[in-house]
Amino acid sequence: MKIQPVVIAVIRRGNKYLLTRRVDLDATEKKYGPYVWNLPGGGIKFGETPEEALIREMKEEIGAEITIISLLPKIFSETRNRWQGIFLCYLSVLKNNQTKIVLNYEADEYGWFTTDEVKKLKFLPLADKICIEADKISS
């Protein structure tokens, strides 16, 4: 059994959120595949602060720098088989709105979606709930 702290970037532009379509799914995510939408993020490495991990993950996953606005006031948790993720979600924006998103091997597509649009997608657990929580914070 493993408990993993995970950071999630809830990148907002207007009333839409950036989601990536995951193609590289780990063993705990395969049952949701083969292609599922998700908010970008990842695990915290030893010695990193959550904020450092988030900034690193965004450079790796979407090739972009972000500005962190605030930590969402709700901590999310998801259990999959013998793995449990504790999700720290940060409302964020791109440092430069003209930045071109460059995806790494984990995703093949990205898009900007409202919370209502997210609910209609095939997504990994919690993506919709995280966007709903972010909607509570005014832009």
FENSULRA-V287968 format. One record per pair of residues at least 24 apart in sequence whose ideal C-beta (glycine too) atoms are under 8 Angstrom apart, sorted by the first residue. I is the first residue (numbers start at 0). GAP is how many residues later the second one is. If there is no record, write none. Layout:
((I	GAP) (I	GAP))
This chain:
((0	81) (0	82) (0	83) (1	80) (1	81) (1	82) (2	81) (2	82) (2	83) (3	39) (3	79) (3	80) (3	81) (3	82) (4	38) (4	39) (4	45) (4	80) (4	81) (4	83) (5	35) (5	36) (5	37) (5	38) (5	79) (5	80) (5	81) (5	82) (6	34) (6	35) (6	36) (6	37) (6	43) (6	44) (6	46) (6	47) (6	50) (6	80) (6	81) (6	82) (6	83) (7	31) (7	32) (7	33) (7	46) (7	79) (7	80) (7	81) (7	82) (7	122) (8	30) (8	31) (8	32) (8	45) (8	48) (8	49) (8	57) (8	81) (8	83) (9	29) (9	62) (9	79) (9	80) (9	81) (9	82) (9	120) (9	121) (9	124) (10	28) (10	29) (10	47) (10	55) (10	81) (10	82) (10	83) (11	79) (11	80) (11	81) (11	122) (11	127) (12	80) (12	81) (12	84) (12	99) (13	125) (14	99) (14	120) (14	124) (15	96) (15	97) (15	98) (15	101) (16	95) (16	96) (16	97) (16	98) (16	101) (16	114) (16	117) (17	44) (17	83) (17	92) (17	93) (17	94) (18	91) (18	92) (18	93) (18	94) (18	99) (18	102) (18	104) (18	108) (19	41) (19	42) (19	83) (19	86) (19	87) (19	89) (19	90) (20	86) (20	87) (20	88) (20	89) (20	90) (21	84) (21	85) (21	102) (22	82) (22	83) (22	84) (22	85) (23	81) (23	82) (23	83) (26	54) (27	52) (27	53) (27	55) (28	51) (28	95) (31	90) (31	92) (31	93) (34	73) (34	87) (35	86) (35	87) (35	88) (36	74) (36	76) (36	81) (36	84) (36	85) (36	86) (36	87) (36	90) (37	85) (37	86) (37	89) (38	50) (38	88) (38	91) (38	92) (39	67) (40	46) (40	48) (49	38) (49	40) (50	39) (53	36) (53	38) (57	34) (59	44) (60	42) (60	43) (60	45) (60	46) (61	39) (61	40) (61	41) (61	42) (61	48) (62	37) (62	38) (62	39) (62	40) (62	41) (63	30) (63	31) (63	35) (63	37) (63	38) (64	29) (64	30) (64	31) (64	34) (65	26) (65	27) (65	28) (65	29) (66	25) (66	26) (66	27) (66	28) (67	24) (68	24) (68	68) (69	67) (71	58) (71	61) (71	62) (71	65) (72	60) (73	59) (75	50) (75	53) (75	54) (77	47) (77	48) (86	39) (86	43) (88	41) (88	44) (88	45) (90	43) (90	46))
